[in-house]
Amino acid sequence: MKDIKVTLRKSMIGSTEKIRATLVGLGLTKMRKTVVRKDTPEIRGMIKKVAHLIDVEG
C-alpha cells in the first residue's frame, strides 16, 4: 500500500470544529507539520475535506 505525505500549510484559525477535528485526526496539529499516512479511502476523504489547508505529496 502506498503512503501519502500531508503537510499543513495554512492555519486552522477560523475553521469550523469539524475541519479542526479532521486535521487533528490526520495528525496535523501545528503549522508546517508533515505526517505520512497510508493511502486508504478514509484518509483520502479526510484529505478532500481539508484540501484548502494542506499540501499532499505521493
Secondary structure, 3 states (H helix, E strand, C coil): CCEEEEEECCCCCCCCHHHHHHHHHHCCCCCCCEEEEECCHHHHHHHHHCCCCEEEEC
